[in-house]
């Protein structure tokens, strides 16, 4: 038992938890290469640890975001139908569709989404919430919400639109996580922020809430097939729980602009990583 | 509208409490396991062996084996999101929101199916 490795893992978890909570991503795509390349941990155990990491980030962040009324429970519940059905589809499709093709497809999708985000960043200097016209699904399903913006000292009421489009994107996110074993928090944020026009902060918080449920199904599989090494997953999980709690505090005080600026390079990195993986290159 | 918002806050508060309890309990169990690992200087199992399955895990916890305690804590952590879905069904039912009781129940059923398929596939 190496004490140094436990401390290193807890530190990795702390950082992953902070960024994961702020951005609404599980960080599996980032944690896995850190564990395998930098720490020399077997890929099987790294994936097992990263799925635990997704759940730890989700639960740790959700506690704070529920208390601060930042997430949209109805949006989460409704869209979880899409992610869970997608996860099943993904599990059933294993072996049917070549993984390489999927990695390239989802990688390019992430890169494309980052260009949307860049356009949004450059688009308007006014970053206040611009009201949108809700579609009939949003009204029927009661998906409108409101959150407390700490920076502007006011409650922001918002509507969502393009619900079928968001639902389809969530289904794709579910397929990706079922097939490729990724938490796909980034896709969830894109579905809510870019497609459904939800404000960025509730999008991120709601994504945090959702990815725990998506990951729980695959986590039980990893749990019983020996992919989880206690001495790797445990310090990582504890570090993340602490980090996620800190991250939720920081996120509230960041401007959406700043969150986007952190998000874009991570999207591009993840997109490149996935697309290259499809071509057999690991970065 | 205001009424609806207030109800929603009640639902969210309940879910938040359940999650908090789940996370704190699992974190405490994991930390106890890690501490035991350091104090005893071993996992309680030969080599890299990890207790798999409920029987091995609980038997190990009874004998205070570090790896078994950590695995129990990790398992509790995995259960927190599932628990949240279950509590949400109850919470929406209390608020008489039948649409969302149905939606959340569907999510739970799909989640269970996904877990079963996962087992079968391995």
Interface residues (C-beta under 8 A of the other chain):
Chain A: X1 X3 X6 X52 X55 X56 X58 X59 X60 X62 X63 X66 X67 X69 X71 X73 X74 X77 X78 X80 X81 X84 X85 X87 X88 X91 X92 X94 X141 X142 X146 X178 X212 X213 X215 X216 X217 X218 X219 X220 X221 X223 X224 X225 X226 X228 X229 X230 X231 X233 X234 X235 X237 X238 X241
Chain B: X4 X5 X8 X9 X11 X12 X13 X15 X16 X19 X20 X22 X23 X27 X30 X31 X33 X34 X37 X38 X41 X42 X43 X48 X50 X52 X53 X66 X67 X70 X71 X73 X74 X75 X77 X78 X79 X80 X81 X82 X84 X85 X88 X99 X100 X103 X104 X106 X107 X110 X111 X113 X114 X115 X117 X118 X119 X121 X122
